């Protein structure tokens, strides 16, 4: 029994450990998917910007100039690099390269504004290219007119889906963009299938080992009990007044005594009769009704209650004889076990 408890405890500990590993791996994979989605949405916006640039058929270029001071020798000439955006011979200095995308978006806002369905389509294609087949939506907000357009008219999806958060574009923040992506559990599991399925396989192997271990332990215990019972049955000798269990233990049915190592355990006539019935059929399950009929005959009421009280008293008397035990097979009957 102790070995079974140890196996159960180990299984619980391993299951909890693998469960925590699975949970944290799942969260890590989900966060990684979210970061990838954010990056792909930024890339989508850039692709859409380039596409709208081409559609306008307007040329832009970036250049640099060298400023040379003629008041100083050539060796002390100082150069400085500046970037420009040129549109139809009109130059605007860009102090920060990162602001280029905002200037593009401002110019395109007036010339060729974002088409939200087209942006959503590009975004969905980008996700599929990374094996993220998910339902998507994009919200476009014009911060000048305060009008908002969503590519998918599904408010419940917008509320539950993962969002990239609001991203503003334009020199004056004229445009706000936000993407929504459905991240079901199956998609996350598929994205992190190597780690997650490895943990799952470990748990399955643990479960199989637990089942086999419990089965082997139970079989071993049953074999030991059967060996002990068989050995006891071989030594059981019955004559007119005595039932010998082994050389040291026997039941005297005339004097209602159980003798063990020259010490006596007194029994009532009823208890002696019940014990005698069990000793004649050791290691056999005797049904409740059969015991009641054998001991009391046919009784109309409280037969089960009377049997329960009798077995309880018999067990108390057998407390000084651990070689003999009576087990209750719940819902069926009782069984006498003789240990060698």
MILUMRO-845745 format. One record per residue (C-alpha): residue number from 1; x, y, z. Coordinates in nm, 2 decimals, always signed. Example, Ala and Ser with C-alpha at 12.3 -4.5 7.8 and 13.67 -1.06 7.14 Angstrom:
BEGIN
@nr 1	X +1.23	Y -0.45	Z +0.78
@nr 2	X +1.37	Y -0.11	Z +0.71
% end
This chain:
BEGIN
@nr 1	X +0.00	Y +0.00	Z +0.00
@nr 2	X +0.29	Y +0.23	Z +0.08
@nr 3	X +0.44	Y +0.17	Z -0.26
@nr 4	X +0.10	Y +0.25	Z -0.43
@nr 5	X +0.08	Y +0.58	Z -0.23
@nr 6	X +0.43	Y +0.67	Z -0.34
@nr 7	X +0.35	Y +0.61	Z -0.71
@nr 8	X +0.03	Y +0.82	Z -0.68
@nr 9	X +0.22	Y +1.10	Z -0.51
@nr 10	X +0.50	Y +1.10	Z -0.78
@nr 11	X +0.24	Y +1.10	Z -1.05
@nr 12	X +0.06	Y +1.40	Z -0.90
@nr 13	X +0.39	Y +1.59	Z -0.85
@nr 14	X +0.51	Y +1.52	Z -1.21
@nr 15	X +0.16	Y +1.61	Z -1.35
@nr 16	X +0.16	Y +1.94	Z -1.16
@nr 17	X +0.52	Y +2.02	Z -1.28
@nr 18	X +0.44	Y +1.94	Z -1.64
@nr 19	X +0.12	Y +2.13	Z -1.61
@nr 20	X +0.30	Y +2.45	Z -1.50
@nr 21	X +0.56	Y +2.40	Z -1.77
@nr 22	X +0.28	Y +2.36	Z -2.03
@nr 23	X +0.10	Y +2.67	Z -1.90
@nr 24	X +0.41	Y +2.89	Z -1.90
@nr 25	X +0.52	Y +2.76	Z -2.24
@nr 26	X +0.17	Y +2.84	Z -2.38
@nr 27	X +0.18	Y +3.19	Z -2.24
@nr 28	X +0.54	Y +3.24	Z -2.38
@nr 29	X +0.42	Y +3.12	Z -2.72
@nr 30	X +0.12	Y +3.34	Z -2.72
@nr 31	X +0.33	Y +3.65	Z -2.63
@nr 32	X +0.57	Y +3.56	Z -2.91
@nr 33	X +0.28	Y +3.54	Z -3.15
@nr 34	X +0.16	Y +3.88	Z -3.03
@nr 35	X +0.50	Y +4.03	Z -3.09
@nr 36	X +0.52	Y +3.88	Z -3.44
@nr 37	X +0.17	Y +4.02	Z -3.51
@nr 38	X +0.28	Y +4.37	Z -3.41
@nr 39	X +0.58	Y +4.35	Z -3.63
@nr 40	X +0.38	Y +4.22	Z -3.93
@nr 41	X +0.12	Y +4.50	Z -3.89
@nr 42	X +0.40	Y +4.76	Z -3.90
@nr 43	X +0.53	Y +4.59	Z -4.21
@nr 44	X +0.18	Y +4.58	Z -4.36
@nr 45	X +0.14	Y +4.95	Z -4.32
@nr 46	X +0.48	Y +5.01	Z -4.50
@nr 47	X +0.37	Y +4.78	Z -4.78
@nr 48	X +0.04	Y +4.96	Z -4.81
@nr 49	X +0.22	Y +5.29	Z -4.81
@nr 50	X +0.45	Y +5.18	Z -5.10
@nr 51	X +0.16	Y +5.05	Z -5.29
@nr 52	X -0.03	Y +5.38	Z -5.26
@nr 53	X +0.29	Y +5.56	Z -5.36
@nr 54	X +0.31	Y +5.37	Z -5.68
@nr 55	X -0.06	Y +5.43	Z -5.75
@nr 56	X -0.01	Y +5.81	Z -5.73
@nr 57	X +0.26	Y +5.79	Z -5.99
@nr 58	X +0.45	Y +6.07	Z -5.80
@nr 59	X +0.83	Y +6.06	Z -5.77
@nr 60	X +1.01	Y +6.12	Z -5.44
@nr 61	X +1.39	Y +6.12	Z -5.38
@nr 62	X +1.63	Y +6.16	Z -5.09
@nr 63	X +1.96	Y +6.33	Z -5.13
@nr 64	X +2.25	Y +6.49	Z -4.94
@nr 65	X +2.46	Y +6.81	Z -4.97
@nr 66	X +2.81	Y +6.91	Z -4.86
@nr 67	X +2.86	Y +7.25	Z -4.71
@nr 68	X +3.21	Y +7.39	Z -4.77
@nr 69	X +3.35	Y +7.69	Z -4.60
@nr 70	X +3.58	Y +7.90	Z -4.83
@nr 71	X +3.72	Y +8.11	Z -4.54
@nr 72	X +3.93	Y +7.82	Z -4.41
@nr 73	X +4.20	Y +7.60	Z -4.57
@nr 74	X +4.08	Y +7.28	Z -4.75
@nr 75	X +4.21	Y +7.07	Z -4.47
@nr 76	X +3.97	Y +7.23	Z -4.23
@nr 77	X +3.67	Y +7.19	Z -4.45
@nr 78	X +3.37	Y +7.06	Z -4.26
@nr 79	X +3.10	Y +6.85	Z -4.42
@nr 80	X +2.75	Y +6.79	Z -4.29
@nr 81	X +2.49	Y +6.54	Z -4.43
@nr 82	X +2.12	Y +6.63	Z -4.45
@nr 83	X +1.84	Y +6.43	Z -4.60
@nr 84	X +1.57	Y +6.57	Z -4.82
@nr 85	X +1.24	Y +6.46	Z -4.96
@nr 86	X +1.17	Y +6.60	Z -5.31
@nr 87	X +0.82	Y +6.63	Z -5.46
@nr 88	X +0.79	Y +6.81	Z -5.79
@nr 89	X +1.11	Y +7.01	Z -5.72
@nr 90	X +0.99	Y +7.11	Z -5.38
@nr 91	X +1.24	Y +7.03	Z -5.10
@nr 92	X +1.17	Y +6.97	Z -4.73
@nr 93	X +1.45	Y +6.89	Z -4.49
@nr 94	X +1.39	Y +6.58	Z -4.28
@nr 95	X +1.56	Y +6.62	Z -3.94
@nr 96	X +1.49	Y +6.26	Z -3.83
@nr 97	X +1.49	Y +5.97	Z -4.07
@nr 98	X +1.21	Y +5.80	Z -3.87
@nr 99	X +0.98	Y +6.09	Z -3.95
@nr 100	X +0.99	Y +6.01	Z -4.32
@nr 101	X +0.71	Y +5.76	Z -4.29
@nr 102	X +0.49	Y +6.02	Z -4.12
@nr 103	X +0.56	Y +6.27	Z -4.39
@nr 104	X +0.47	Y +6.01	Z -4.66
@nr 105	X +0.15	Y +5.93	Z -4.47
@nr 106	X +0.06	Y +6.30	Z -4.45
@nr 107	X +0.11	Y +6.35	Z -4.82
@nr 108	X -0.07	Y +6.03	Z -4.91
@nr 109	X -0.35	Y +6.12	Z -4.67
@nr 110	X -0.45	Y +6.40	Z -4.91
@nr 111	X -0.36	Y +6.23	Z -5.24
@nr 112	X -0.44	Y +5.86	Z -5.19
@nr 113	X -0.58	Y +5.78	Z -4.85
@nr 114	X -0.57	Y +5.43	Z -4.69
@nr 115	X -0.83	Y +5.18	Z -4.80
@nr 116	X -0.91	Y +4.98	Z -4.49
@nr 117	X -1.02	Y +4.66	Z -4.67
@nr 118	X -0.70	Y +4.66	Z -4.88
@nr 119	X -0.49	Y +4.71	Z -4.57
@nr 120	X -0.67	Y +4.42	Z -4.39
@nr 121	X -0.61	Y +4.20	Z -4.69
@nr 122	X -0.24	Y +4.27	Z -4.70
@nr 123	X -0.22	Y +4.21	Z -4.32
@nr 124	X -0.40	Y +3.88	Z -4.35
@nr 125	X -0.16	Y +3.77	Z -4.63
@nr 126	X +0.14	Y +3.86	Z -4.42
@nr 127	X +0.01	Y +3.65	Z -4.13
@nr 128	X -0.05	Y +3.36	Z -4.36
@nr 129	X +0.30	Y +3.38	Z -4.49
@nr 130	X +0.42	Y +3.32	Z -4.13
@nr 131	X +0.17	Y +3.03	Z -4.09
@nr 132	X -0.07	Y +3.23	Z -3.87
@nr 133	X -0.40	Y +3.16	Z -4.04
@nr 134	X -0.62	Y +3.38	Z -3.82
@nr 135	X -0.93	Y +3.60	Z -3.86
@nr 136	X -0.83	Y +3.97	Z -3.88
@nr 137	X -0.98	Y +4.32	Z -3.88
@nr 138	X -0.83	Y +4.67	Z -3.92
@nr 139	X -0.97	Y +4.99	Z -3.78
@nr 140	X -0.88	Y +5.32	Z -3.96
@nr 141	X -0.95	Y +5.65	Z -3.78
@nr 142	X -0.93	Y +5.99	Z -3.95
@nr 143	X -0.83	Y +6.21	Z -3.66
@nr 144	X -0.91	Y +6.53	Z -3.86
@nr 145	X -1.27	Y +6.44	Z -3.93
@nr 146	X -1.30	Y +6.19	Z -3.64
@nr 147	X -1.44	Y +5.92	Z -3.86
@nr 148	X -1.36	Y +5.56	Z -3.80
@nr 149	X -1.39	Y +5.26	Z -4.04
@nr 150	X -1.35	Y +4.90	Z -3.95
@nr 151	X -1.28	Y +4.63	Z -4.22
@nr 152	X -1.50	Y +4.38	Z -4.04
@nr 153	X -1.84	Y +4.46	Z -3.90
@nr 154	X -1.83	Y +4.23	Z -3.60
@nr 155	X -1.84	Y +4.40	Z -3.26
@nr 156	X -1.81	Y +4.08	Z -3.06
@nr 157	X -1.49	Y +3.99	Z -3.25
@nr 158	X -1.34	Y +4.33	Z -3.19
@nr 159	X -1.40	Y +4.30	Z -2.82
@nr 160	X -1.24	Y +3.96	Z -2.77
@nr 161	X -0.96	Y +3.96	Z -3.03
@nr 162	X -0.60	Y +4.05	Z -2.97
@nr 163	X -0.52	Y +4.41	Z -3.06
@nr 164	X -0.20	Y +4.57	Z -3.16
@nr 165	X -0.30	Y +4.89	Z -3.00
@nr 166	X -0.35	Y +5.23	Z -3.17
@nr 167	X -0.07	Y +5.34	Z -3.39
@nr 168	X -0.07	Y +5.70	Z -3.51
@nr 169	X +0.08	Y +5.82	Z -3.84
@nr 170	X +0.12	Y +6.16	Z -4.01
@nr 171	X +0.31	Y +6.47	Z -3.92
@nr 172	X +0.02	Y +6.59	Z -3.70
@nr 173	X -0.11	Y +6.24	Z -3.62
@nr 174	X -0.38	Y +6.26	Z -3.88
@nr 175	X -0.42	Y +5.88	Z -3.90
@nr 176	X -0.48	Y +5.61	Z -3.64
@nr 177	X -0.45	Y +5.25	Z -3.72
@nr 178	X -0.53	Y +4.94	Z -3.51
@nr 179	X -0.53	Y +4.57	Z -3.60
@nr 180	X -0.74	Y +4.29	Z -3.44
@nr 181	X -0.64	Y +3.92	Z -3.46
@nr 182	X -0.82	Y +3.62	Z -3.34
@nr 183	X -0.58	Y +3.40	Z -3.14
@nr 184	X -0.76	Y +3.07	Z -3.06
@nr 185	X -0.59	Y +2.81	Z -2.84
@nr 186	X -0.54	Y +2.58	Z -3.13
@nr 187	X -0.35	Y +2.84	Z -3.32
@nr 188	X -0.11	Y +2.91	Z -3.03
@nr 189	X -0.06	Y +2.53	Z -2.98
@nr 190	X +0.02	Y +2.50	Z -3.35
@nr 191	X +0.26	Y +2.79	Z -3.33
@nr 192	X +0.45	Y +2.63	Z -3.04
@nr 193	X +0.39	Y +2.27	Z -3.13
@nr 194	X +0.75	Y +2.16	Z -3.07
@nr 195	X +0.77	Y +2.26	Z -2.70
@nr 196	X +0.41	Y +2.21	Z -2.61
@nr 197	X +0.37	Y +1.87	Z -2.77
@nr 198	X +0.70	Y +1.76	Z -2.62
@nr 199	X +0.56	Y +1.84	Z -2.27
@nr 200	X +0.23	Y +1.66	Z -2.36
@nr 201	X +0.42	Y +1.35	Z -2.47
@nr 202	X +0.61	Y +1.35	Z -2.14
@nr 203	X +0.28	Y +1.36	Z -1.95
@nr 204	X +0.13	Y +1.08	Z -2.16
@nr 205	X +0.44	Y +0.87	Z -2.09
@nr 206	X +0.41	Y +0.95	Z -1.72
@nr 207	X +0.05	Y +0.85	Z -1.72
@nr 208	X +0.12	Y +0.52	Z -1.90
@nr 209	X +0.40	Y +0.45	Z -1.65
@nr 210	X +0.17	Y +0.53	Z -1.36
@nr 211	X -0.10	Y +0.29	Z -1.49
@nr 212	X +0.15	Y +0.01	Z -1.55
@nr 213	X +0.31	Y +0.07	Z -1.21
@nr 214	X -0.02	Y +0.06	Z -1.03
@nr 215	X -0.12	Y -0.25	Z -1.22
@nr 216	X +0.21	Y -0.43	Z -1.14
@nr 217	X +0.19	Y -0.33	Z -0.77
@nr 218	X -0.17	Y -0.45	Z -0.74
@nr 219	X -0.08	Y -0.78	Z -0.92
@nr 220	X +0.22	Y -0.84	Z -0.70
@nr 221	X +0.01	Y -0.77	Z -0.38
@nr 222	X -0.26	Y -1.01	Z -0.51
@nr 223	X +0.00	Y -1.28	Z -0.58
@nr 224	X +0.14	Y -1.25	Z -0.23
@nr 225	X -0.20	Y -1.27	Z -0.08
@nr 226	X -0.29	Y -1.57	Z -0.29
@nr 227	X +0.04	Y -1.75	Z -0.20
@nr 228	X -0.03	Y -1.68	Z +0.17
@nr 229	X -0.38	Y -1.81	Z +0.14
@nr 230	X -0.28	Y -2.12	Z -0.05
@nr 231	X -0.02	Y -2.20	Z +0.21
@nr 232	X -0.28	Y -2.16	Z +0.48
@nr 233	X -0.53	Y -2.38	Z +0.30
@nr 234	X -0.28	Y -2.66	Z +0.27
@nr 235	X -0.24	Y -2.66	Z +0.65
@nr 236	X -0.61	Y -2.65	Z +0.73
@nr 237	X -0.73	Y -2.97	Z +0.89
@nr 238	X -1.09	Y -3.03	Z +1.00
@nr 239	X -1.21	Y -3.31	Z +1.24
@nr 240	X -1.53	Y -3.35	Z +1.45
@nr 241	X -1.45	Y -3.08	Z +1.71
@nr 242	X -1.15	Y -2.89	Z +1.59
@nr 243	X -1.06	Y -2.69	Z +1.28
@nr 244	X -0.68	Y -2.66	Z +1.26
@nr 245	X -0.56	Y -2.36	Z +1.08
@nr 246	X -0.19	Y -2.44	Z +1.14
@nr 247	X +0.02	Y -2.61	Z +1.41
@nr 248	X -0.03	Y -2.32	Z +1.65
@nr 249	X -0.39	Y -2.21	Z +1.58
@nr 250	X -0.72	Y -2.40	Z +1.58
@nr 251	X -1.08	Y -2.36	Z +1.66
@nr 252	X -1.26	Y -2.58	Z +1.91
@nr 253	X -1.62	Y -2.59	Z +1.80
@nr 254	X -1.74	Y -2.78	Z +2.11
@nr 255	X -1.60	Y -2.54	Z +2.36
@nr 256	X -1.63	Y -2.23	Z +2.14
@nr 257	X -1.26	Y -2.14	Z +2.18
@nr 258	X -1.00	Y -2.02	Z +1.94
@nr 259	X -0.66	Y -2.15	Z +2.05
@nr 260	X -0.35	Y -1.96	Z +1.95
@nr 261	X -0.01	Y -2.05	Z +2.09
@nr 262	X -0.16	Y -2.21	Z +2.40
@nr 263	X -0.36	Y -1.90	Z +2.47
@nr 264	X -0.74	Y -1.91	Z +2.43
@nr 265	X -0.98	Y -1.66	Z +2.28
@nr 266	X -1.33	Y -1.73	Z +2.40
@nr 267	X -1.62	Y -1.70	Z +2.15
@nr 268	X -1.99	Y -1.71	Z +2.18
@nr 269	X -2.18	Y -2.00	Z +2.01
@nr 270	X -2.29	Y -1.76	Z +1.74
@nr 271	X -1.95	Y -1.62	Z +1.67
@nr 272	X -1.80	Y -1.97	Z +1.67
@nr 273	X -2.06	Y -2.08	Z +1.42
@nr 274	X -1.98	Y -1.78	Z +1.19
@nr 275	X -1.61	Y -1.83	Z +1.22
@nr 276	X -1.65	Y -2.20	Z +1.14
@nr 277	X -1.84	Y -2.12	Z +0.83
@nr 278	X -1.57	Y -1.88	Z +0.71
@nr 279	X -1.29	Y -2.13	Z +0.80
@nr 280	X -1.45	Y -2.40	Z +0.58
@nr 281	X -1.44	Y -2.16	Z +0.28
@nr 282	X -1.12	Y -1.95	Z +0.32
@nr 283	X -1.04	Y -1.69	Z +0.06
@nr 284	X -1.39	Y -1.72	Z -0.08
@nr 285	X -1.64	Y -1.44	Z -0.10
@nr 286	X -1.96	Y -1.56	Z +0.08
@nr 287	X -2.26	Y -1.34	Z -0.01
@nr 288	X -2.45	Y -1.16	Z +0.27
@nr 289	X -2.77	Y -1.35	Z +0.20
@nr 290	X -2.59	Y -1.69	Z +0.21
@nr 291	X -2.43	Y -1.62	Z +0.55
@nr 292	X -2.76	Y -1.50	Z +0.69
@nr 293	X -2.95	Y -1.81	Z +0.57
@nr 294	X -2.67	Y -2.04	Z +0.70
@nr 295	X -2.66	Y -1.88	Z +1.04
@nr 296	X -3.01	Y -1.77	Z +1.12
@nr 297	X -3.22	Y -1.92	Z +0.84
@nr 298	X -3.48	Y -1.71	Z +0.67
@nr 299	X -3.55	Y -1.39	Z +0.86
@nr 300	X -3.78	Y -1.12	Z +0.74
@nr 301	X -3.62	Y -0.80	Z +0.88
@nr 302	X -3.29	Y -0.66	Z +0.99
@nr 303	X -3.09	Y -0.96	Z +0.86
@nr 304	X -2.82	Y -0.73	Z +0.72
@nr 305	X -2.80	Y -0.52	Z +1.03
@nr 306	X -2.77	Y -0.83	Z +1.25
@nr 307	X -2.49	Y -0.97	Z +1.03
@nr 308	X -2.30	Y -0.65	Z +1.04
@nr 309	X -2.31	Y -0.64	Z +1.42
@nr 310	X -2.21	Y -1.00	Z +1.44
@nr 311	X -1.91	Y -0.95	Z +1.21
@nr 312	X -1.81	Y -0.65	Z +1.41
@nr 313	X -1.80	Y -0.85	Z +1.74
@nr 314	X -1.61	Y -1.13	Z +1.57
@nr 315	X -1.35	Y -0.89	Z +1.44
@nr 316	X -1.30	Y -0.76	Z +1.79
@nr 317	X -1.25	Y -1.11	Z +1.92
@nr 318	X -1.00	Y -1.18	Z +1.65
@nr 319	X -0.79	Y -0.87	Z +1.73
@nr 320	X -0.55	Y -1.10	Z +1.92
@nr 321	X -0.52	Y -1.33	Z +1.62
@nr 322	X -0.38	Y -1.12	Z +1.33
@nr 323	X -0.34	Y -1.44	Z +1.12
@nr 324	X -0.71	Y -1.43	Z +1.06
@nr 325	X -0.89	Y -1.13	Z +0.91
@nr 326	X -1.24	Y -1.08	Z +0.77
@nr 327	X -1.27	Y -0.84	Z +0.47
@nr 328	X -1.59	Y -0.68	Z +0.35
@nr 329	X -1.64	Y -0.70	Z -0.02
@nr 330	X -1.87	Y -0.39	Z -0.05
@nr 331	X -2.21	Y -0.46	Z -0.19
@nr 332	X -2.16	Y -0.84	Z -0.21
@nr 333	X -2.03	Y -1.03	Z +0.09
@nr 334	X -1.75	Y -1.12	Z +0.33
@nr 335	X -1.42	Y -1.30	Z +0.28
@nr 336	X -1.19	Y -1.47	Z +0.53
@nr 337	X -0.82	Y -1.42	Z +0.48
@nr 338	X -0.57	Y -1.66	Z +0.65
@nr 339	X -0.22	Y -1.54	Z +0.65
@nr 340	X +0.06	Y -1.79	Z +0.68
% end
